[in-house]
Amino acid sequence: MKDLLPAGNRNGEPYYPFQLDNASGGIKLGSVRDLLASLRKLGEKGKKITRFKGLGEMDAEELWATTMNIETRTLLRITMEDAAAADEMFRVLMGDAVEPRREFIEKHALDVKDLDV
């Protein structure tokens, strides 16, 4: 299987597009191949991997561990300027006009760090 991403970023520094986190730390992974191998090893050890799309899918313990725990959470202040920028981004990416979306993708394609497919 050919890796989908090069080993380094545009500056030649190591690039790790994937990261698996757990209570004892995390592991950075440089390719889809490494990610799949690590996920398989975790599955063989009986570990359960969960992906939530929203807070409403979590039970109380999961919500506390991932979102509410004051030791590990991060709170960000959202301003009206942030809301206006978010609205514009949704209009470009989710709107009916194709050309602005294409221009955005072409401009930012090499800057992708987290891609959820």
ABEGO torsion letter per residue (X at the ends): XBBABBABBAAGBBBBABBBBBAAEBBBBABAAAAAAAAAAAAAAGBBBBBBABAAABBAAAAAAAAABAAABBBBBBBAAAAAAAAAAAAAAABABAAAAAAAAAAAAAABABBBX
